[in-house]
Amino acid sequence: MQYMMLIYTDPAKTPDIGAKMNDAYLQFTKMVKEAGILRGGEALRPTTTATSVRVRGEKVETMDGPFAETRETLGGYYILDCTDLDEALKYAAMIPGAKLGTIEVRPVATFN
């Protein structure tokens, strides 16, 4: 089953992640590639580059920035193909961002 690992961190607490954290992410990515379970993943640009869209009635509204007001923001994600939730949680705990923020683990829904 595929699981999405959503990586949330507080940008105010991590203004400059630095080379050490980048290396940790490269090592994690290499590990899950070699394990054959990586199905996707990317880092995201800061929330200041986001645009939110919503439709109310027939009117489309766009707003600069994220819709939710939170301290932790979505900074990236992985999609891993794990045998079960326990394995997914094991890998989520290895994501470097888990030491600074929160990793939300969600099963990917499949529609046939």
BAFI-3210 file (N, C-alpha, C; in Angstrom, 3 decimals, decimal comma, padded with zeros to 6 digits):
// residues 112
n [1|2|3|4|5|6|7|8|9|10|11|12|13|14|15|16|17|18|19|20|21|22|23|24|25|26|27|28|29|30|31|32|33|34|35|36|37|38|39|40|41|42|43|44|45|46|47|48|49|50|51|52|53|54|55|56|57|58|59|60|61|62|63|64|65|66|67|68|69|70|71|72|73|74|75|76|77|78|79|80|81|82|83|84|85|86|87|88|89|90|91|92|93|94|95|96|97|98|99|100|101|102|103|104|105|106|107|108|109|110|111|112]
n.u [000,846|000,457|001,766|001,509|003,852|003,686|005,485|005,837|007,003|008,107|008,747|009,839|011,371|013,234|014,907|017,181|017,986|020,289|023,372|023,822|021,269|020,193|021,898|021,100|018,496|019,086|020,420|018,328|016,525|018,057|018,227|015,501|015,050|016,892|015,767|013,629|011,090|010,339|008,064|007,552|008,162|008,899|010,392|008,834|008,307|008,497|005,633|005,009|005,009|002,728|-000,567|-003,933|-006,978|-010,465|-013,888|-016,921|-020,199|-020,647|-018,381|-014,927|-012,317|-009,138|-006,298|-003,355|-000,792|-000,955|-004,037|-004,648|-003,960|-001,286|001,407|003,218|004,141|003,480|006,196|007,164|007,057|006,901|006,139|005,669|005,852|004,719|004,555|002,707|001,011|002,696|005,283|005,341|005,247|007,669|009,510|008,688|009,524|012,212|012,577|014,270|012,985|011,284|012,545|012,375|009,808|006,651|005,572|003,088|001,324|-000,378|-002,578|-002,668|-005,428|-006,965|-008,696|-010,702]
n.v [-001,178|002,241|005,055|008,439|010,696|013,513|016,379|018,535|021,604|024,286|027,249|029,481|028,408|027,058|028,678|028,514|025,702|024,409|022,747|020,347|019,300|019,068|017,096|014,992|014,558|013,785|011,384|009,891|009,757|008,321|005,886|004,959|004,725|002,713|000,673|000,160|001,257|003,875|006,016|008,562|012,081|015,327|018,495|021,497|024,882|027,899|028,902|031,496|031,646|030,479|030,105|030,226|028,677|028,916|028,062|029,664|029,365|030,399|031,806|032,205|032,432|033,723|033,705|035,114|033,200|030,598|028,947|028,051|029,129|028,454|027,427|025,419|024,445|022,868|021,367|019,546|016,218|012,625|009,691|006,477|002,999|000,775|-002,209|-002,215|-000,149|-000,042|-000,376|001,931|003,919|003,446|004,253|006,944|008,001|008,149|010,237|013,244|015,698|014,975|015,375|018,053|018,906|017,747|014,647|013,711|010,828|009,239|006,929|006,323|006,769|004,524|004,390|002,387]
n.w [000,000|-000,736|000,951|001,884|003,028|004,688|005,209|007,764|009,000|011,141|009,745|011,028|013,016|011,632|009,829|008,216|006,892|006,053|004,952|006,329|007,007|004,454|003,422|005,076|004,142|001,499|002,012|003,226|001,076|-000,775|000,640|000,700|-002,012|-002,697|-001,212|-002,736|-002,431|-002,868|-004,362|-005,083|-004,480|-003,285|-002,480|-001,334|-002,370|-000,316|001,731|001,128|-001,575|-002,381|-003,815|-003,096|-004,057|-004,346|-004,869|-004,778|-005,058|-008,253|-008,452|-008,757|-006,519|-005,771|-003,648|-002,311|-000,847|001,721|002,651|005,239|008,546|010,224|012,389|011,688|008,454|005,297|003,878|002,114|000,652|000,671|-001,179|-000,334|-000,898|001,150|003,188|005,254|007,749|010,001|008,911|007,330|009,312|010,550|008,565|008,334|010,765|010,269|008,546|008,109|008,838|010,888|013,253|013,690|013,218|012,211|010,871|008,833|008,217|005,696|004,173|000,668|-001,329|-003,570|-006,578|-008,476]
ca.u [000,000|001,220|001,534|002,102|004,484|003,632|006,523|005,479|007,959|007,873|009,819|010,465|012,347|014,227|015,088|018,252|018,159|021,715|023,886|023,703|019,912|020,062|022,579|020,261|017,412|019,660|020,675|017,045|016,009|018,853|017,856|014,200|015,216|017,563|014,822|012,629|009,742|010,068|007,172|007,543|008,476|009,505|010,332|007,965|008,750|007,859|004,208|004,880|004,842|001,474|-001,823|-005,066|-008,129|-011,726|-015,045|-018,121|-021,223|-020,003|-017,263|-013,608|-011,523|-007,744|-005,670|-001,932|-000,428|-001,739|-005,343|-004,637|-003,034|-000,661|002,848|003,902|003,662|003,871|007,437|007,483|006,382|007,352|005,159|006,385|005,046|005,067|003,711|001,621|001,184|003,868|006,468|005,258|005,607|009,108|010,198|008,341|010,382|013,566|012,620|014,955|012,064|010,600|013,272|012,077|008,386|005,708|005,361|001,735|001,327|-001,742|-002,677|-003,120|-006,645|-006,954|-010,034|-010,680]
ca.v [000,000|003,483|006,025|009,756|011,262|014,965|016,903|019,857|022,234|025,697|028,001|030,410|027,651|026,484|029,632|028,054|024,272|024,181|021,589|019,131|018,784|018,647|015,808|013,988|014,244|013,021|010,028|009,218|009,488|007,220|004,661|004,446|004,311|001,416|-000,302|-000,084|001,663|005,269|006,198|009,976|012,994|016,603|019,620|022,568|026,257|028,447|029,253|032,836|031,504|029,747|030,758|029,373|028,829|028,346|028,427|029,900|029,562|030,375|032,739|031,669|033,379|033,350|034,459|034,855|032,501|029,410|029,225|027,782|029,883|027,541|027,640|024,438|024,462|021,728|021,695|018,535|014,936|011,382|008,622|005,221|001,785|-000,019|-003,392|-001,888|001,109|-000,125|-000,089|003,344|004,717|003,250|005,141|008,328|008,412|008,355|011,459|014,248|016,697|014,499|015,909|019,476|019,187|016,638|013,902|013,152|009,625|008,945|005,978|006,887|006,104|004,088|004,260|001,534]
ca.w [000,000|-000,771|002,021|001,678|004,205|004,561|006,095|008,278|009,896|011,437|009,083|011,968|013,799|010,716|008,731|007,327|007,161|005,905|004,232|007,140|006,849|003,056|003,313|005,733|003,208|000,383|002,507|003,390|-000,264|-001,321|001,352|000,272|-003,411|-002,693|-000,659|-003,779|-001,995|-003,207|-005,504|-005,426|-003,394|-003,656|-001,542|-001,820|-002,140|000,890|001,631|000,552|-003,029|-002,618|-004,164|-002,752|-004,946|-003,887|-005,673|-003,983|-006,074|-009,569|-008,410|-008,414|-005,738|-005,537|-002,571|-002,148|000,383|002,095|003,229|006,675|009,382|011,167|012,561|010,851|007,078|004,475|003,198|001,121|000,852|000,044|-001,327|-000,172|-001,034|002,328|003,369|006,179|008,470|010,875|008,108|006,948|010,479|010,753|007,638|008,666|011,874|009,748|007,744|008,920|009,359|012,092|014,409|013,818|013,024|012,242|009,639|008,772|007,381|005,227|003,062|-000,593|-001,776|-004,968|-007,120|-009,665]
c.u [000,886|000,780|002,210|002,610|004,545|004,547|006,170|006,566|007,564|009,013|010,532|011,539|013,446|014,482|016,165|018,547|019,627|022,073|023,712|022,321|019,685|020,725|021,742|019,099|017,924|019,924|019,372|016,475|016,752|018,442|016,523|014,194|015,816|016,675|013,707|011,224|009,396|009,201|007,086|007,926|009,171|009,473|009,423|008,599|008,021|006,397|003,997|004,704|003,511|000,347|-002,933|-006,239|-009,344|-012,852|-016,236|-019,236|-020,571|-018,751|-015,978|-012,830|-010,103|-007,170|-004,189|-001,711|-001,314|-003,064|-005,318|-003,610|-002,484|000,805|003,627|003,289|004,195|005,100|007,825|006,780|007,175|006,127|005,951|005,415|005,483|004,109|002,530|001,931|002,412|005,151|006,494|005,684|007,101|009,888|009,906|009,234|011,811|013,687|013,240|014,032|011,311|011,267|012,938|010,591|007,567|005,655|003,961|001,761|-000,117|-001,709|-003,196|-004,349|-006,485|-008,398|-009,951|-011,788]
c.v [001,234|004,404|007,332|010,251|012,769|015,568|018,339|020,366|023,686|026,497|028,975|029,707|027,063|027,432|029,212|026,603|023,885|022,869|020,294|018,496|018,318|017,294|014,693|013,589|013,441|011,581|009,243|008,826|008,330|005,897|004,098|004,075|002,913|000,313|-000,628|000,351|003,104|005,337|007,658|010,809|014,233|017,545|020,673|023,925|026,798|028,840|030,647|032,789|030,844|030,674|029,773|029,705|028,217|028,861|028,536|030,274|029,401|031,240|032,032|032,763|032,846|034,270|034,117|034,146|031,316|029,822|029,078|028,660|028,934|027,889|026,681|024,460|023,250|022,112|020,701|017,238|013,807|010,508|007,325|004,057|000,819|-001,196|-003,107|-000,576|001,081|000,182|001,379|004,237|004,608|004,204|006,606|008,850|008,671|009,621|012,560|015,299|016,268|015,031|017,366|019,792|017,929|015,976|013,295|011,991|009,309|007,941|006,702|006,083|005,710|003,881|003,455|001,871]
c.w [000,000|000,361|001,642|003,014|004,003|005,622|006,490|009,218|010,105|010,823|010,021|012,799|012,927|009,546|007,745|007,665|007,024|005,245|005,007|006,967|005,417|002,835|003,938|004,828|002,015|000,794|002,680|002,028|-000,908|-000,681|000,847|-001,216|-003,464|-002,125|-001,663|-003,407|-002,343|-004,457|-005,933|-004,230|-003,915|-002,468|-002,167|-001,543|-000,907|000,654|001,063|-000,959|-003,387|-003,062|-003,844|-003,657|-004,270|-004,779|-004,732|-004,949|-007,437|-009,603|-007,961|-007,697|-005,605|-004,474|-002,542|-000,822|000,667|002,729|004,744|007,374|010,432|011,307|011,681|009,460|006,329|003,662|002,124|001,447|000,225|-000,151|-001,326|-000,280|000,067|002,480|004,282|006,900|009,368|010,107|007,694|008,107|010,781|009,844|007,941|009,785|011,426|008,904|008,603|009,540|010,601|013,354|014,680|013,792|013,144|010,875|009,723|007,780|007,005|004,105|001,816|-001,041|-003,245|-005,405|-008,407|-010,601]
res [m|q|y|m|m|l|i|y|t|d|p|a|k|t|p|d|i|g|a|k|m|n|d|a|y|l|q|f|t|k|m|v|k|e|a|g|i|l|r|g|g|e|a|l|r|p|t|t|t|a|t|s|v|r|v|r|g|e|k|v|e|t|m|d|g|p|f|a|e|t|r|e|t|l|g|g|y|y|i|l|d|c|t|d|l|d|e|a|l|k|y|a|a|m|i|p|g|a|k|l|g|t|i|e|v|r|p|v|a|t|f|n]
***
